[in-house]
Amino acid sequence: MKNFMKNFMKGILTIVPILIVGYVCYNTFMFLDGLLGNVLRLYLKEMYVPGIGIILTVFLITLFGWLSTKVITGAVYNKLDKWLENIPLIKTVYSVSKDLIQSFVGEKKSFSTVVLITHANSEMKSIGFLTVDNLEQLHKPLVDYVAVYIPQTLQVAGFTFLVPKRNIEIIDISPEQAMKFVISGGMTGK
């Protein structure tokens, strides 16, 4: 019985991560395919092939990216951008989502510097990501502080702390390693 339980647990440890990855990939595929795929299904009916929606979505996103850099369409994009940033309530959602996307895939990635925070009056430490290194623009007395995003274990949510510069240390690990370590609760250190 002891041998059976040992092999059963090894089976669980092998199969569950594969099932989770499969589940996430399948649902991501269905979501992305459904963005434009549902519209295409109306017109193509039986000729519709799963995946065409994703291909069309990627093509349109690339086309919009290319158009946003061109003279005429770039000017239209800039006017639309300024217009959206001036509408109450919408400007908050628009600017936050725009900044968040740019922090991950834009030219200035905000989550590229991993820091170790020493908590005040304690020897406890946390791993986080330096997001803003000059808070004086936000509030003058914060001249010696930085903003650090600290993700939570077992989820992607987190907290933003304003930390004195003397309490942080930049560490030489990749953002992927740091995020993996924190989200797994320290169980994955590779």
C-alpha positions in Angstrom: 0.0 0.0 0.0 2.9 2.4 0.8 4.4 1.8 -2.6 1.0 2.3 -4.3 0.6 5.7 -2.5 4.1 6.8 -3.4 3.5 6.0 -7.1 0.0 7.6 -7.0 1.5 10.8 -5.6 4.2 10.8 -8.3 1.5 10.3 -10.9 -0.4 13.3 -9.5 2.7 15.5 -9.5 3.3 14.5 -13.1 -0.2 14.7 -14.5 -1.7 17.8 -12.7 0.8 20.4 -14.1 0.3 19.0 -17.6 -3.5 19.2 -17.2 -3.3 22.7 -15.9 -1.1 23.8 -18.8 -3.4 22.1 -21.3 -6.5 23.7 -19.7 -4.9 27.2 -19.8 -3.7 26.8 -23.4 -7.1 25.4 -24.6 -9.1 28.2 -22.9 -6.6 30.9 -24.2 -6.9 29.4 -27.7 -10.7 29.4 -27.5 -10.9 32.9 -26.2 -8.5 34.3 -28.8 -10.1 32.4 -31.6 -13.5 33.5 -30.5 -12.6 37.2 -30.6 -13.1 37.3 -34.4 -13.9 33.7 -35.0 -17.5 34.1 -33.9 -18.0 36.7 -36.6 -16.2 34.6 -39.2 -18.4 31.6 -38.3 -21.5 33.5 -39.3 -20.1 34.0 -42.8 -18.0 30.9 -43.4 -20.4 28.4 -41.6 -19.1 24.9 -42.3 -15.9 26.2 -44.0 -14.7 27.8 -40.8 -11.5 26.2 -39.4 -10.6 26.7 -35.7 -7.6 29.0 -35.5 -8.6 31.4 -38.3 -9.9 33.8 -35.7 -6.5 33.9 -34.0 -4.7 34.4 -37.3 -7.0 37.3 -38.2 -6.7 38.8 -34.7 -2.9 38.7 -34.9 -3.0 40.1 -38.4 -5.2 43.0 -37.3 -3.2 43.8 -34.2 0.0 43.9 -36.3 -1.8 46.1 -38.9 -2.9 48.5 -36.2 0.6 48.6 -34.8 2.0 49.4 -38.2 -0.7 52.0 -38.9 0.0 53.7 -35.6 3.5 54.6 -36.8 2.5 56.0 -40.2 2.1 59.8 -40.8 -1.7 60.1 -41.4 -2.9 57.1 -39.3 -0.3 58.0 -36.6 -1.9 61.5 -36.4 -5.4 59.9 -36.1 -4.1 57.6 -33.4 -2.5 60.4 -31.4 -5.7 62.5 -31.6 -7.7 59.5 -30.4 -5.2 58.9 -27.6 -5.5 62.5 -26.4 -9.3 62.4 -26.7 -9.5 59.2 -24.6 -7.2 60.7 -22.0 -9.5 63.7 -21.5 -12.8 61.9 -20.9 -13.6 61.5 -17.2 -13.6 57.9 -15.9 -12.5 56.6 -19.3 -9.2 58.3 -19.0 -8.4 56.4 -15.8 -9.2 53.0 -17.3 -7.5 53.9 -20.6 -4.3 55.3 -19.1 -3.9 52.6 -16.5 -4.4 49.8 -19.0 -2.1 51.5 -21.5 0.7 52.0 -18.9 0.3 48.4 -17.7 0.6 47.0 -21.2 3.6 49.2 -21.9 5.3 48.1 -18.7 5.3 44.5 -19.8 5.9 44.8 -23.6 6.7 48.4 -24.3 10.0 50.1 -24.7 10.4 50.9 -21.0 9.6 47.7 -19.2 8.8 48.5 -15.6 9.2 45.0 -14.2 12.8 44.5 -15.4 14.6 45.4 -12.2 14.3 42.9 -9.4 14.9 44.2 -5.8 15.2 42.8 -2.4 13.4 44.9 0.3 14.5 44.8 3.9 11.5 45.5 6.1 11.9 48.3 8.7 12.8 47.2 12.2 13.0 43.6 11.0 15.3 41.1 9.3 12.5 40.0 7.0 12.9 40.6 3.3 10.6 40.6 0.2 11.3 40.2 -3.5 9.7 42.9 -5.7 10.1 44.9 -8.9 11.2 48.4 -9.0 8.6 50.4 -10.9 9.4 54.0 -10.2 12.8 55.3 -9.0 11.9 59.0 -8.7 8.8 59.7 -6.6 9.6 63.3 -6.0 7.4 64.1 -9.0 4.5 62.5 -7.2 5.1 64.2 -3.8 8.1 66.2 -2.8 8.8 64.5 0.6 9.2 61.2 -1.3 12.5 62.2 -2.8 14.3 59.4 -1.0 11.7 56.7 -1.9 11.0 54.3 -4.7 7.9 52.4 -5.8 8.2 48.7 -5.6 5.6 46.2 -6.8 5.4 43.0 -4.7 3.5 40.2 -6.3 1.4 37.9 -4.0 2.0 34.1 -3.7 -0.2 31.9 -5.8 -1.8 34.8 -7.7 -0.8 37.6 -10.1 -2.2 40.4 -7.9 0.2 42.3 -5.6 0.9 45.5 -3.7 2.8 48.6 -4.5 4.9 49.9 -1.7 6.7 53.2 -1.4 10.0 52.1 0.1 13.0 54.2 1.3 15.9 53.8 -1.1 18.2 52.6 1.7 15.9 49.6 2.3 16.2 48.1 -1.2 19.0 46.2 -2.9 19.0 45.5 -6.6 19.6 41.7 -7.1 20.9 40.0 -10.2 18.2 37.6 -11.1 15.8 37.7 -14.1 12.3 39.0 -13.6 11.0 35.6 -14.7 12.9 33.8 -12.0 11.8 36.3 -9.4 8.1 36.1 -10.4 8.3 32.3 -10.5 9.8 32.2 -7.0 7.3 34.6 -5.5 4.2 33.2 -7.1 5.2 29.6 -6.2 5.7 30.6 -2.6 9.4 30.0 -2.8 8.9 26.4 -3.9 10.5 27.1 -7.3 13.9 28.7 -7.1 15.3 27.8 -10.6 
